[in-house]
Amino acid sequence: MHDREARIRCYAELNDYLPPHRRATPFPYGFEGSPRVEEVVEALGIPDTAIDLILVNGQSVCFGYRLRPGDRVSVYPVFESFDVSSVARLRGEPLRRLRFVLDVHFGRLARLLRMLGFDALWRNDYADRDLLAIAGREQRILLTRDRALLNEAGLVRAYCVRSRKAVEQVAEVVARFDLVSRIRPFSRCMVCNAELARSAKAEVADRLRPGTLRDHDEFHACAGCGRVYWKGSHYRAMRTLVETLTRTANPPGAGG
Ligand SMILES: [Zn+2]
């Protein structure tokens, strides 16, 4: 028996290193003495190169931190996640941005990710070597279902999307990377992935039909391709998707 206990939670793909009962949930960790947190994650089977941030009781610590009884330890990979972003807000400074590049089969998924505000680079003519180069150079997470590509990925960060339908795929990616709190509708162009900016009616009037102008007052224009977005039928579809994703992430009765 260990006479001391801390609680540990691992985030996003770090859970792949853990047995199922320890994934995505805080679990008790018994220890003796005051091991360094580096030794703790090694004992859990997580390579230190996969870790970007460790919080103990809400404070960022280095690998040399020595564990104390009652510590609450959160271990993060390089991806920004729900809990990291809330910490970042407390600090008043953003951490990293989470960005994706998608293989040629994921055009619909790319549009849905953009609709939710996520940076999702996609083109229907990217070759495998392009995808790997972009993922490496721009530190994007490669989304693919191509096993050969995943095997070649090497040091590139990649995730194998398992779902078949686009709506299920976006739910899978949102759940996988804890993205629900980071959904920002009307922030990114579904067509070209550039960011949108709130625009005055007069600025976009020449690009809209009279009926649209008459019925709407809030417009967002794409800085990349010039498309204009407003809260039409597309917006209702998006609201439905966001509600579904939020419900899936926080099922009733699931608690904290
Ligand atoms: Zn655009």
Boltz pocket constraint, residues with backbone or C-beta under 6 A from the ligand:
constraints:
  - pocket:
      binder: B
      contacts: [[A, 189], [A, 190], [A, 191], [A, 192], [A, 193], [A, 194], [A, 222], [A, 223], [A, 224], [A, 225], [A, 226], [A, 227]]
      max_distance: 6.0
